[in-house]
Amino acid sequence: MQEQITLSLGKDGWLATFSDPAIVAALGTDTVPCPYTRQAPAAMVLREIQKLNPSAVVSLGPTGGLQ
């Protein structure tokens, strides 16, 4: 199954939630902060995370609407 990464806006910035159980095993969580502030446009964050994870399906979650 292809890995899914869902991007959303957290309190301090963008978050990435992974479907890969290896992430949970390694980090103890499925959600990690991205190096982007809340001011970063959703389209740019989506594009950059897709570049870093070309084999994954990257999408915006309900709180990651385009800005």
C-alpha positions as YAML, in Angstrom:
chain: A
units: angstrom
residues:
- id: 1
  name: MET
  ca: [0.00, 0.00, 0.00]
- id: 2
  name: GLN
  ca: [1.29, 3.45, -0.89]
- id: 3
  name: GLU
  ca: [2.25, 5.67, 2.03]
- id: 4
  name: GLN
  ca: [-0.10, 8.56, 2.76]
- id: 5
  name: ILE
  ca: [1.06, 11.85, 4.24]
- id: 6
  name: THR
  ca: [-1.61, 14.31, 5.34]
- id: 7
  name: LEU
  ca: [-0.63, 17.92, 5.98]
- id: 8
  name: SER
  ca: [-2.46, 20.12, 8.44]
- id: 9
  name: LEU
  ca: [-1.99, 23.37, 10.32]
- id: 10
  name: GLY
  ca: [-1.03, 23.00, 13.95]
- id: 11
  name: LYS
  ca: [-0.83, 25.62, 16.66]
- id: 12
  name: ASP
  ca: [2.68, 26.71, 15.66]
- id: 13
  name: GLY
  ca: [3.04, 25.52, 12.08]
- id: 14
  name: TRP
  ca: [2.49, 22.75, 9.57]
- id: 15
  name: LEU
  ca: [2.23, 19.10, 10.64]
- id: 16
  name: ALA
  ca: [2.63, 15.89, 8.65]
- id: 17
  name: THR
  ca: [0.66, 12.77, 9.61]
- id: 18
  name: PHE
  ca: [2.05, 9.53, 8.19]
- id: 19
  name: SER
  ca: [0.22, 6.27, 7.46]
- id: 20
  name: ASP
  ca: [3.48, 4.27, 7.65]
- id: 21
  name: PRO
  ca: [3.64, 2.20, 10.88]
- id: 22
  name: ALA
  ca: [7.45, 2.47, 10.73]
- id: 23
  name: ILE
  ca: [7.12, 6.18, 11.58]
- id: 24
  name: VAL
  ca: [5.15, 5.35, 14.74]
- id: 25
  name: ALA
  ca: [7.64, 2.62, 15.64]
- id: 26
  name: ALA
  ca: [10.61, 4.96, 15.17]
- id: 27
  name: LEU
  ca: [9.19, 8.17, 16.62]
- id: 28
  name: GLY
  ca: [6.36, 7.06, 18.92]
- id: 29
  name: THR
  ca: [3.84, 9.14, 16.96]
- id: 30
  name: ASP
  ca: [2.34, 9.33, 13.49]
- id: 31
  name: THR
  ca: [2.44, 13.15, 13.37]
- id: 32
  name: VAL
  ca: [5.57, 15.29, 13.19]
- id: 33
  name: PRO
  ca: [6.11, 19.02, 12.73]
- id: 34
  name: CYS
  ca: [7.24, 20.30, 9.34]
- id: 35
  name: PRO
  ca: [9.79, 23.12, 9.06]
- id: 36
  name: TYR
  ca: [7.13, 25.61, 7.94]
- id: 37
  name: THR
  ca: [5.33, 28.27, 9.95]
- id: 38
  name: ARG
  ca: [1.59, 28.91, 9.76]
- id: 39
  name: GLN
  ca: [2.35, 31.74, 7.35]
- id: 40
  name: ALA
  ca: [3.70, 29.35, 4.70]
- id: 41
  name: PRO
  ca: [1.17, 28.93, 1.86]
- id: 42
  name: ALA
  ca: [-0.46, 25.50, 1.73]
- id: 43
  name: ALA
  ca: [0.39, 25.05, -1.95]
- id: 44
  name: MET
  ca: [4.09, 25.60, -1.27]
- id: 45
  name: VAL
  ca: [4.16, 23.22, 1.73]
- id: 46
  name: LEU
  ca: [2.34, 20.56, -0.31]
- id: 47
  name: ARG
  ca: [4.76, 20.94, -3.22]
- id: 48
  name: GLU
  ca: [7.88, 20.77, -1.03]
- id: 49
  name: ILE
  ca: [6.71, 17.76, 0.99]
- id: 50
  name: GLN
  ca: [5.81, 15.96, -2.26]
- id: 51
  name: LYS
  ca: [9.35, 16.61, -3.56]
- id: 52
  name: LEU
  ca: [10.82, 15.08, -0.40]
- id: 53
  name: ASN
  ca: [8.49, 12.06, -0.52]
- id: 54
  name: PRO
  ca: [8.03, 11.19, -4.22]
- id: 55
  name: SER
  ca: [6.68, 7.68, -3.54]
- id: 56
  name: ALA
  ca: [3.98, 8.90, -1.13]
- id: 57
  name: VAL
  ca: [0.55, 10.39, -1.73]
- id: 58
  name: VAL
  ca: [0.65, 13.81, -0.03]
- id: 59
  name: SER
  ca: [-2.58, 15.66, 0.63]
- id: 60
  name: LEU
  ca: [-4.01, 18.50, 2.68]
- id: 61
  name: GLY
  ca: [-6.13, 17.54, 5.67]
- id: 62
  name: PRO
  ca: [-9.26, 19.33, 6.81]
- id: 63
  name: THR
  ca: [-7.26, 22.03, 8.61]
- id: 64
  name: GLY
  ca: [-4.77, 22.42, 5.75]
- id: 65
  name: GLY
  ca: [-6.95, 24.27, 3.26]
- id: 66
  name: LEU
  ca: [-5.26, 26.35, 0.60]
- id: 67
  name: GLN
  ca: [-4.37, 29.83, 1.79]
...
